[in-house]
């Protein structure tokens, strides 16, 4: 018998990707339920070659559901996730609401799969921030080889990371530029069309933004609390795909050639690194792909045991939907969750 899966936030960018990926990967689901707010009730969404009619989240009973993949924002998750979990339904949450809770595992399956054992404390599993997910996939195999001391990362994050409103704003502003219409700014703090904005999420007292803080806190929780990390997060006028320029300082010696060979064999990584015109991956090329792409691998001569990397991934997939589905697969494949229908 298969599992019953609820996709919460099914009408959003990430929710739609979750439905697509569940079908693509042949997840063993006997039933998939699409849920959203009452104003979206009756909307149709695709699940493979099937069409699902969205049901209202407010009056849905999770008692017979095995897994809820939530992409409905932090406030909704903070309120509803414990109630859903109390019904015996495992919550895999895409928001930031539970990432920093000591009793909730924060999982990237290629990096820290064993941490999933802790899900039973609250019946909730957290999905990391989109920029963190691709970063730790690239860092993990190198950390295992030479132990990372410090990371300096600059992110170039697409507008889809800010939801549908972000993508809509880039589209309307770009069109306005070409037809000489006035530019309206609502989602972002400054115009995003033909511009970059060094500001994602709210500012903190130390001058960093919360997006930058998330990279620090989540890398420590997922990979190693001893790693020092500093970040600058930038929003760029790209629809899908986050890129990161990553500088790493290691405790032990590691060459660019060694790193390239390690990353070629690492789960979830795909190395495209030719030292020639076009011998690297850009966000445009990674859209719709599952891998974390790594290019521009080279030694940093300014520090001892230093490397530079260029890391790119589809933020809607590996940064959110794909990682959530992989967590669900981990639960099933490790025998940690039995289908209620079978019971």
MARVEX-653783 format. One line per 4 residues: their letters; for each residue x, y, z of N, C-alpha, C. Coordinates in steps of 0.05 Angstrom, whole numbers, plus 5000, padded with zeros to 4 digits. Atoms other than C-alpha are relative to their C-alpha. Last residue first. Example, Ala and Ser with C-alpha at 12.3 -4.5 7.8 and 13.67 -1.06 7.14 Angstrom:
REM MARVEX-653783
SA = 4984/4976/4999/5273/4979/5143/4985/5022/5014 ~ 5018/4976/5000/5246/4910/5156/5018/5024/5000
REM end
This chain:
REM MARVEX-653783
XXXX = 5006/5008/4972/4964/4994/5180/4970/4994/5004 ~ 4991/5027/4996/4972/4993/5105/4994/4990/5028 ~ 5019/5018/5014/4929/5054/5097/5008/4971/5003 ~ 5024/5005/4984/4968/5089/5151/4981/4981/4986
XXXX = 5024/4988/5011/5032/5081/5110/4976/4993/5018 ~ 5018/5019/5012/5091/5063/5154/4975/5013/4990 ~ 5028/4993/5001/5145/5114/5167/4984/4979/4985 ~ 5007/4983/4976/5217/5105/5189/4970/5007/5001
XXXX = 5020/5014/4984/5231/5048/5141/4991/5014/5025 ~ 4988/5009/4975/5295/5079/5116/4980/4986/5019 ~ 4979/5019/5006/5269/5084/5045/5014/4989/5025 ~ 5011/5025/5010/5204/5116/5067/5022/4979/4997
XXXX = 5018/5012/4980/5232/5171/5111/4991/4972/4991 ~ 4982/5009/4979/5288/5184/5061/4984/4986/5022 ~ 4988/5026/5009/5238/5189/5005/5018/4988/5021 ~ 5022/5020/4999/5200/5243/5044/5010/4972/4991
XXXX = 5004/5006/4971/5266/5280/5054/4978/4979/5003 ~ 4979/5018/4992/5279/5274/4979/4999/4993/5029 ~ 5008/5027/5010/5211/5304/4966/5021/4980/5007 ~ 5022/5010/4983/5229/5364/5010/4991/4972/4992
XXXX = 4989/5008/4975/5297/5372/4975/4978/4989/5019 ~ 4986/5026/5003/5263/5371/4907/5011/4991/5027 ~ 5018/5023/5005/5213/5425/4927/5014/4973/4999 ~ 5025/5001/4986/5259/5476/4961/4985/4973/4994
XXXX = 5003/4981/4978/5329/5496/4941/4974/4997/5016 ~ 4983/5008/4978/5339/5433/4901/4998/5018/5023 ~ 4998/5029/4998/5277/5449/4860/5019/4992/5023 ~ 5026/5011/4995/5253/5521/4866/5001/4969/5003
XXXX = 5009/4995/4972/5324/5546/4876/4972/4989/5006 ~ 5027/4991/5003/5350/5514/4812/4988/5003/5028 ~ 5021/5020/4999/5424/5507/4827/4973/5014/4996 ~ 5025/4992/5012/5491/5542/4816/4979/4978/5003
XXXX = 5021/5020/4994/5557/5539/4854/4973/5010/4991 ~ 5025/4988/5010/5620/5576/4831/4979/4979/5001 ~ 5020/5016/5015/5680/5553/4872/4978/5019/4990 ~ 5023/4985/5009/5744/5584/4901/4982/4981/4983
XXXX = 5012/5006/5026/5795/5544/4941/4977/5020/4994 ~ 5024/4986/5009/5843/5559/4998/4990/4992/4973 ~ 5021/5020/5004/5894/5515/5034/4973/5013/4993 ~ 4990/5028/5000/5937/5573/5058/4976/4981/4998
XXXX = 5002/5013/4974/5907/5640/5038/5012/4972/4998 ~ 4998/4980/4979/5920/5690/4982/4998/4988/5028 ~ 4973/4998/4991/5935/5636/4930/5004/5020/5023 ~ 4998/4972/4990/5863/5615/4924/5028/5004/5011
XXXX = 4986/4995/4975/5861/5551/4883/5002/5030/5006 ~ 4972/4991/5002/5810/5540/4829/5011/5006/5027 ~ 4985/5011/4977/5743/5508/4815/5029/5008/4997 ~ 4979/4981/4992/5706/5553/4766/5015/4991/5025
XXXX = 4982/4992/5021/5644/5507/4762/5022/5018/5013 ~ 4976/4988/4989/5597/5468/4807/5020/5006/4977 ~ 4978/4998/5020/5526/5450/4789/5023/5015/5012 ~ 4985/4976/4992/5478/5426/4844/5024/5001/4982
XXXX = 4973/5000/4989/5435/5376/4807/5008/5027/5012 ~ 4999/5008/4972/5359/5373/4799/5028/5003/5013 ~ 4981/5022/4995/5351/5411/4734/5001/4995/5030 ~ 5013/5025/5007/5291/5454/4713/5017/4975/5006
XXXX = 5029/4999/4994/5332/5518/4712/4987/4973/4990 ~ 5007/5019/4979/5406/5501/4712/4970/4998/5005 ~ 4997/5028/5008/5421/5532/4645/4992/4980/5021 ~ 5019/5006/5022/5392/5600/4661/5002/4971/4992
XXXX = 5027/5006/4990/5428/5600/4728/4981/4993/4978 ~ 5014/4976/4990/5496/5595/4694/4972/4993/5010 ~ 5029/5000/5000/5542/5535/4685/4989/5026/5011 ~ 5011/4997/4973/5615/5536/4665/4970/5001/4998
XXXX = 4995/5026/4987/5659/5522/4604/4990/5000/5029 ~ 5024/5016/4997/5627/5579/4564/5003/4974/5015 ~ 5024/4985/5003/5694/5606/4540/4975/4982/5003 ~ 5003/4990/5027/5749/5560/4566/4973/5016/4999
XXXX = 4987/4974/5000/5775/5532/4630/5001/5012/4972 ~ 4980/4998/5021/5726/5475/4631/5011/5028/5000 ~ 4978/4982/4994/5689/5462/4696/5022/4998/4979 ~ 4996/4990/5027/5621/5430/4693/5021/5022/5002
XXXX = 4978/4981/5005/5618/5389/4757/5001/5006/4970 ~ 4993/5003/5028/5551/5358/4776/5021/5021/4993 ~ 4982/4981/5013/5537/5348/4849/5004/4993/4971 ~ 5014/4975/5005/5477/5313/4881/5016/5021/4985
XXXX = 5029/5001/5006/5519/5257/4910/4988/5027/4997 ~ 5017/4993/4977/5594/5269/4906/4971/4999/4992 ~ 5011/5025/4989/5636/5232/4853/4980/5005/5022 ~ 5012/5016/5022/5650/5293/4809/4987/4974/5011
XXXX = 5026/4990/5006/5659/5334/4873/4987/4985/4977 ~ 5019/5006/4978/5717/5292/4896/4972/5008/4993 ~ 5005/5029/5001/5753/5295/4828/4980/4992/5022 ~ 5016/5006/5024/5745/5370/4824/4993/4971/4999
XXXX = 5027/4991/4995/5769/5380/4895/4982/4993/4977 ~ 5012/5018/4980/5831/5338/4882/4971/5007/5005 ~ 5004/5026/5014/5846/5378/4819/4987/4979/5018 ~ 5023/4997/5017/5836/5444/4856/4994/4974/4985
XXXX = 4995/4986/5025/5885/5421/4909/4974/5003/4984 ~ 5017/5011/5021/5871/5405/4981/5005/5016/4975 ~ 4994/4994/5028/5917/5416/5041/4980/4986/4981 ~ 4980/5018/5013/5887/5411/5110/5002/5007/4971
XXXX = 4979/5006/4981/5851/5462/5155/5023/4984/4987 ~ 5000/5027/4987/5812/5489/5097/5022/4998/5020 ~ 4974/5004/4988/5794/5560/5073/4999/4974/5017 ~ 4997/5019/4977/5736/5565/5026/5028/4998/5009
XXXX = 4972/5002/4993/5714/5621/4978/5002/4983/5026 ~ 4993/5011/4974/5645/5612/4947/5030/4998/5003 ~ 4971/5000/5001/5613/5652/4892/5010/4993/5028 ~ 4985/4992/4977/5540/5631/4893/5030/4999/4993
XXXX = 4971/5005/5003/5487/5626/4840/5015/5010/5025 ~ 4982/4985/4982/5412/5618/4850/5029/4992/4993 ~ 4972/5010/4998/5366/5595/4793/5016/5019/5018 ~ 4997/5025/4985/5299/5620/4766/5030/4993/5001
XXXX = 5025/5011/4991/5275/5688/4742/5003/4975/5018 ~ 5001/5027/5012/5341/5726/4740/4974/4987/5010 ~ 5023/5001/5018/5344/5801/4756/5000/4974/4983 ~ 4992/4993/5028/5391/5793/4816/4976/4996/4981
XXXX = 5022/5007/5018/5378/5794/4892/5008/5010/4972 ~ 5007/4980/5020/5443/5796/4932/4977/4989/4982 ~ 5021/5010/5017/5463/5759/4995/4989/5022/4982 ~ 5014/4977/5011/5530/5774/5027/4980/4990/4980
XXXX = 5015/5000/5025/5556/5719/5072/4991/5028/4992 ~ 5011/4973/5004/5605/5703/5127/4988/5001/4972 ~ 5011/4993/5026/5619/5632/5151/4991/5029/5001 ~ 5005/4971/5000/5661/5602/5207/4990/5007/4972
XXXX = 4994/4985/5024/5654/5526/5210/4993/5029/5004 ~ 4974/4986/4997/5655/5498/5281/5007/5016/4975 ~ 5003/4975/4985/5580/5482/5281/5026/5015/5003 ~ 4980/5001/4978/5590/5430/5226/4999/5028/5014
XXXX = 4973/5011/5007/5545/5410/5168/5019/4998/5024 ~ 5000/5023/5019/5470/5418/5179/5027/4987/4998 ~ 5017/5021/4991/5468/5462/5241/5001/4975/4983 ~ 4990/5011/4974/5529/5504/5224/4983/4976/5009
XXXX = 4975/5015/5006/5507/5513/5152/5012/4987/5025 ~ 5008/5026/5011/5438/5532/5177/5023/4983/4992 ~ 5012/5017/4980/5462/5587/5224/4993/4972/4989 ~ 4982/5006/4978/5509/5620/5175/4989/4979/5019
XXXX = 4978/5015/5012/5465/5617/5113/5020/4991/5022 ~ 5009/5027/5004/5406/5640/5155/5022/4982/4988 ~ 4999/5015/4974/5445/5700/5180/4991/4971/4996 ~ 4971/5006/4995/5456/5722/5108/5003/4985/5026
XXXX = 4992/5020/5020/5381/5717/5093/5029/4992/5004 ~ 5008/5026/4989/5367/5754/5159/5007/4978/4980 ~ 5028/5006/5004/5408/5813/5133/4993/4972/5011 ~ 5006/5022/5019/5474/5835/5162/4970/4998/4996
XXXX = 4997/4991/5027/5484/5903/5194/4996/4979/4979 ~ 4972/5000/5007/5498/5877/5264/5005/5010/4971 ~ 4985/4979/4985/5429/5896/5289/5029/5003/4991 ~ 4996/5007/4971/5393/5855/5236/5018/5022/5012
XXXX = 4974/4995/4988/5365/5878/5169/5001/4994/5029 ~ 4998/4976/4983/5303/5844/5141/5029/5004/5009 ~ 5011/5002/4973/5300/5796/5082/5007/5025/5017 ~ 5021/5021/5000/5345/5800/5021/4992/4996/5029
XXXX = 5018/4999/4977/5387/5864/5009/4978/4979/4996 ~ 4986/5014/4979/5445/5875/4962/4984/4999/5026 ~ 5007/4989/4974/5398/5892/4904/5014/4985/5022 ~ 4996/5020/4979/5420/5882/4832/4996/5014/5027
XXXX = 4987/4990/4975/5394/5922/4772/5006/4976/5018 ~ 4974/4990/5008/5369/5913/4701/5015/5012/5024 ~ 4994/5002/5028/5298/5904/4728/5026/5013/4993 ~ 4984/5024/5005/5300/5898/4803/5007/4997/4971
XXXX = 5007/5014/5025/5277/5967/4823/5019/4977/4995 ~ 4993/4983/5022/5289/5982/4896/4993/4985/4974 ~ 4996/4974/4989/5261/5955/4961/5010/5020/4979 ~ 4972/4995/4993/5231/5894/4928/5004/5029/5008
XXXX = 4988/5024/4986/5159/5871/4928/5028/5005/5009 ~ 5016/5007/4977/5126/5939/4912/5013/4977/5016 ~ 4986/5018/4982/5164/5978/4860/4983/4994/5024 ~ 5011/5001/4973/5128/6010/4801/5015/4979/5016
XXXX = 4993/5024/4985/5166/6031/4739/4988/5001/5027 ~ 4989/4996/4973/5132/6084/4695/5005/4973/5014 ~ 5020/4996/4979/5122/6062/4623/5013/5006/5026 ~ 4998/4973/4988/5176/6072/4570/4977/5006/5019
XXXX = 5021/4984/5011/5156/6011/4529/4998/5028/5012 ~ 5000/5001/5029/5221/5974/4540/4978/5017/4986 ~ 4975/4987/5010/5231/5995/4612/4998/5002/4970 ~ 5003/4971/4998/5158/5978/4629/5025/5015/4989
XXXX = 5018/4991/5021/5167/5908/4602/4997/5030/5000 ~ 4985/5003/5025/5226/5897/4648/4984/5010/4976 ~ 4981/4978/5001/5187/5926/4707/5016/4998/4974 ~ 5014/4975/5006/5128/5881/4694/5019/5023/4998
XXXX = 5012/5001/5026/5170/5817/4688/4988/5027/4993 ~ 4978/4999/5020/5215/5832/4748/4988/5001/4972 ~ 4989/4973/4999/5153/5848/4790/5023/5003/4980 ~ 5018/4981/5014/5117/5785/4769/5012/5028/4999
XXXX = 4998/5005/5028/5177/5742/4789/4982/5019/4984 ~ 4973/4992/5009/5180/5774/4857/5003/4996/4970 ~ 4999/4971/5001/5105/5768/4868/5026/5011/4990 ~ 5012/4991/5025/5107/5695/4850/5001/5030/4997
XXXX = 5027/5008/5007/5154/5681/4907/4990/5011/4974 ~ 5018/4983/4985/5215/5718/4934/4971/4994/4993 ~ 4996/5004/4972/5262/5662/4914/4982/5017/5017 ~ 5019/5021/4992/5231/5668/4845/5003/4992/5029
XXXX = 5024/4987/4989/5270/5734/4840/4979/4979/5008 ~ 5020/4993/5019/5336/5698/4831/4975/5010/5013 ~ 5025/5016/4997/5392/5699/4881/4978/5011/4982 ~ 5014/4985/5021/5464/5719/4869/4973/4986/4995
XXXX = 5021/5013/5015/5499/5696/4933/4988/5019/4979 ~ 5018/4979/5011/5566/5718/4959/4979/4986/4983 ~ 5018/5005/5023/5600/5667/5003/4985/5025/4993 ~ 5010/4974/5007/5661/5670/5049/4983/4996/4975
XXXX = 5013/4997/5026/5674/5603/5083/4991/5029/4997 ~ 5014/4975/5005/5721/5587/5140/4989/5001/4972 ~ 4997/4981/4978/5754/5527/5173/4981/5024/4996 ~ 5003/4972/5005/5733/5470/5127/5002/5016/5025
XXXX = 5012/4985/4977/5759/5401/5140/5001/5030/4995 ~ 4979/4983/4990/5803/5370/5084/4992/5018/5024 ~ 4972/5004/5009/5767/5310/5056/5020/5017/5015 ~ 4992/5028/4993/5701/5307/5093/5029/4995/4994
XXXX = 4996/5000/4971/5695/5383/5087/5009/4973/5010 ~ 4974/4987/4996/5704/5377/5012/5007/5001/5029 ~ 4979/5019/5008/5648/5325/5007/5028/5012/5004 ~ 4998/5025/4985/5601/5369/5049/5023/4982/4991
XXXX = 4980/5000/4979/5615/5437/5017/5005/4973/5013 ~ 4972/4997/5010/5580/5428/4951/5021/4998/5021 ~ 4996/5023/5018/5515/5399/4980/5028/5002/4988 ~ 4989/5022/4984/5523/5451/5036/5003/4975/4983
XXXX = 4973/4995/4989/5518/5509/4987/5010/4976/5015 ~ 4980/5005/5020/5460/5482/4947/5028/5004/5010 ~ 5001/5028/5010/5416/5475/5008/5022/4995/4979 ~ 4985/5018/4983/5438/5540/5041/5002/4972/4988
XXXX = 4972/4995/5005/5415/5585/4984/5017/4982/5017 ~ 4992/5009/5027/5346/5553/4984/5030/5004/4995 ~ 5002/4978/5018/5337/5559/5060/5011/4991/4973 ~ 4983/4976/4997/5335/5491/5093/4992/5023/4981
XXXX = 4985/4997/5025/5276/5442/5096/5017/5026/5003 ~ 4996/4974/5013/5253/5427/5167/5016/4997/4974 ~ 4974/4999/5012/5225/5361/5192/5002/5026/4985 ~ 4995/4979/5019/5166/5357/5240/5029/4999/4990
XXXX = 5013/5008/5025/5138/5298/5278/5002/5021/4979 ~ 5022/4982/5005/5158/5335/5342/4984/4992/4975 ~ 5004/4983/4977/5207/5288/5375/4976/5018/4996 ~ 5022/5010/4983/5198/5235/5320/4995/5018/5025
XXXX = 5026/4989/5008/5239/5275/5270/4978/4993/5020 ~ 5012/4983/4980/5304/5260/5307/4973/5011/4994 ~ 5009/5016/4977/5322/5201/5264/4985/5017/5020 ~ 5029/5003/5003/5327/5249/5205/4988/4984/5023
XXXX = 5013/4982/4981/5397/5269/5229/4970/4996/4999 ~ 5003/5014/4975/5425/5207/5193/4985/5017/5021 ~ 5023/5017/4999/5413/5240/5126/4994/4987/5027 ~ 5003/5010/4972/5463/5296/5138/4975/4982/5002
XXXX = 4981/4990/4981/5493/5318/5071/4997/4988/5028 ~ 4973/5006/5009/5461/5286/5010/5021/5006/5022 ~ 4995/5029/5000/5393/5284/5046/5028/4993/4991 ~ 4993/5001/5028/5394/5359/5064/5009/4971/4996
XXXX = 4988/5022/5016/5358/5359/5130/5005/5008/4971 ~ 4998/4983/5024/5343/5407/5188/5016/4983/4980 ~ 4977/5003/5017/5320/5362/5245/4998/5017/4975 ~ 5009/5004/5027/5269/5392/5293/5025/4996/4982
XXXX = 5014/5026/5001/5282/5386/5368/4989/4994/4972 ~ 4981/5021/4994/5335/5441/5369/4987/4972/4998 ~ 5010/5014/4976/5287/5489/5335/5018/4975/5004 ~ 4981/4995/4978/5327/5531/5286/4991/4989/5026
XXXX = 4973/5007/5006/5295/5507/5222/5019/5002/5023 ~ 4990/5021/4982/5224/5506/5249/5030/4994/4996 ~ 5012/5001/4973/5192/5570/5222/5013/4980/5019 ~ 4979/4998/4980/5240/5582/5164/4990/4995/5028
XXXX = 4996/4973/4990/5190/5555/5113/5023/5001/5020 ~ 4982/4984/5017/5195/5492/5071/5005/5028/5011 ~ 5007/4972/5002/5164/5445/5123/5022/5016/4985 ~ 4975/4991/5012/5162/5370/5120/4996/5028/4992
XXXX = 4999/4975/5015/5106/5351/5168/5029/5005/4990 ~ 4974/4987/5000/5096/5279/5188/5000/5025/4983 ~ 4991/4994/5027/5022/5263/5199/5027/5014/5002 ~ 4984/5023/5009/5005/5229/5265/5010/5004/4972
XXXX = 5018/5019/5013/4948/5278/5280/5014/4975/4990 ~ 5015/5014/4978/4993/5315/5329/4980/4979/4989 ~ 4982/5021/4989/5038/5331/5270/4986/4984/5021 ~ 4999/5022/5020/4981/5369/5236/5017/4977/5011
XXXX = 5027/5012/5000/4968/5410/5300/4999/4977/4980 ~ 5003/5017/4976/5043/5423/5309/4973/4986/5000 ~ 4983/5024/5001/5048/5446/5235/4998/4983/5026 ~ 5013/5025/5007/4988/5492/5237/5017/4975/5003
XXXX = 5027/5004/4988/5008/5556/5273/4990/4972/4996 ~ 4997/4998/4971/5083/5559/5259/4973/4993/5014 ~ 4986/5024/4990/5071/5533/5189/5002/5000/5030 ~ 5018/5023/5003/5019/5586/5172/5013/4975/5013
XXXX = 5022/4996/4981/5064/5641/5199/4980/4977/5000 ~ 4993/5005/4973/5126/5614/5164/4977/5003/5020 ~ 4989/4978/4985/5099/5609/5094/5003/4994/5030 ~ 5021/4979/4997/5053/5561/5057/5009/5023/5017
XXXX = 4987/4977/5012/5102/5510/5029/4981/5024/5001 ~ 5011/4973/4996/5084/5450/5071/5017/5021/4987 ~ 4978/4983/5009/5096/5378/5051/4989/5028/4999 ~ 5009/4974/5010/5046/5338/5093/5025/5015/4992
XXXX = 4980/4979/5002/5062/5264/5101/4987/5025/4990 ~ 4974/5009/4991/5020/5204/5123/5020/5022/5001 ~ 4979/4993/5018/4948/5230/5118/5027/4993/5012 ~ 4994/5023/5018/4889/5196/5151/5023/5005/4981
XXXX = 4998/5025/4984/4885/5243/5211/5008/4976/4982 ~ 4975/5014/5006/4901/5305/5169/5003/4972/5013 ~ 4992/5017/4978/4830/5331/5169/5024/4983/4992 ~ 4990/5027/5008/4821/5389/5120/5009/4985/5025
XXXX = 5018/5021/4990/4777/5447/5143/5009/4972/4992 ~ 5012/4994/4974/4825/5505/5139/4984/4977/5011 ~ 4984/5009/4978/4868/5477/5083/4986/5002/5027 ~ 4995/4980/4980/4814/5485/5031/5016/4988/5023
XXXX = 5019/5000/4978/4818/5435/4973/5009/5021/5021 ~ 4990/4991/4974/4852/5446/4907/4978/5000/5021 ~ 5015/4976/4991/4825/5405/4849/5009/5007/5028 ~ 5011/5000/4973/4878/5358/4822/4985/5026/5005
XXXX = 5007/4973/4990/4891/5347/4748/4987/4997/5027 ~ 5025/4997/4987/4927/5283/4726/4996/5030/5008 ~ 5021/4997/5021/4981/5274/4674/4972/5003/5012 ~ 4994/5017/5023/5035/5288/4726/4979/5005/4978
XXXX = 4984/5021/4987/5001/5324/4783/5006/4979/4979 ~ 4991/5024/5013/4975/5389/4754/5016/4982/5018 ~ 4971/5001/5002/4936/5442/4792/5007/4972/4988 ~ 4989/5026/5009/4862/5462/4788/5031/5002/4997
XXXX = 4980/4996/5021/4833/5518/4831/5012/4972/4992 ~ 5011/5005/5026/4771/5495/4869/5020/5005/4977 ~ 5016/5025/5002/4792/5526/4935/4988/4998/4972 ~ 4991/5015/5023/4843/5582/4923/4985/4974/4997
XXXX = 5004/4984/5024/4808/5632/4968/5009/4986/4975 ~ 5027/5003/5010/4802/5578/5021/4995/5016/4975 ~ 5019/4984/4985/4877/5575/5030/4973/4998/4986 ~ 4992/4972/5000/4915/5518/4997/4979/5015/5016
XXXX = 5013/4983/4981/4914/5442/4994/5010/5029/4998 ~ 4991/4972/5003/4928/5392/4939/4985/5018/5019 ~ 5021/4979/4996/4917/5320/4960/5013/5027/4998 ~ 4987/4974/4996/4960/5263/4933/4977/5020/5002
XXXX = 5017/4977/5002/4934/5191/4940/5017/5025/5006 ~ 5026/5009/5010/4966/5123/4931/4981/5024/4996 ~ 5024/4988/4988/5034/5153/4937/4975/4988/4987 ~ 5021/5020/4996/5098/5114/4925/4975/5011/5014
XXXX = 5003/5003/4971/5140/5172/4897/4976/4981/5005 ~ 5015/5024/4994/5151/5159/4823/4997/4995/5030 ~ 4983/5019/4986/5207/5210/4816/4985/4975/5008 ~ 4976/5006/5015/5172/5251/4763/5016/4978/5013
XXXX = 5007/5016/5023/5104/5248/4798/5025/4991/4985 ~ 5012/5025/4990/5129/5273/4865/4993/4981/4978 ~ 4977/5018/4993/5172/5323/4827/4990/4974/5012 ~ 4986/5010/5024/5112/5355/4792/5022/4980/5007
XXXX = 5018/5019/5014/5071/5360/4855/5014/4988/4976 ~ 5002/5024/4984/5130/5391/4893/4982/4979/4986 ~ 4976/5016/5005/5142/5440/4836/5000/4974/5016 ~ 5003/5012/5026/5070/5464/4841/5024/4983/4992
XXXX = 5020/5021/4999/5078/5474/4915/4996/4986/4974 ~ 4987/5023/4988/5143/5513/4905/4980/4977/5001 ~ 4979/5010/5017/5112/5563/4857/5012/4974/5010 ~ 4976/4984/5002/5048/5570/4896/5021/4988/4983
XXXX = 5003/4981/5023/4981/5536/4882/5024/5018/4997 ~ 4997/5013/5026/4997/5474/4924/4998/5019/4976 ~ 4990/4978/5016/5009/5513/4988/5004/4991/4971 ~ 5012/4976/4989/5002/5449/5029/5013/5024/4986
XXXX = 4982/4978/5008/5017/5386/4990/4986/5026/5008 ~ 5013/4974/5003/4983/5328/5026/5021/5021/4993 ~ 4984/4976/4998/5010/5258/5015/4983/5024/4997 ~ 5018/4978/5006/4975/5191/5027/5016/5026/5006
XXX = 5003/4979/4980/5025/5134/5023/4979/5021/4990 ~ 4985/4975/5002/5024/5070/4983/4992/5020/5021 ~ 5017/4976/5000/5000/5000/5000/5018/5025/5000
REM end
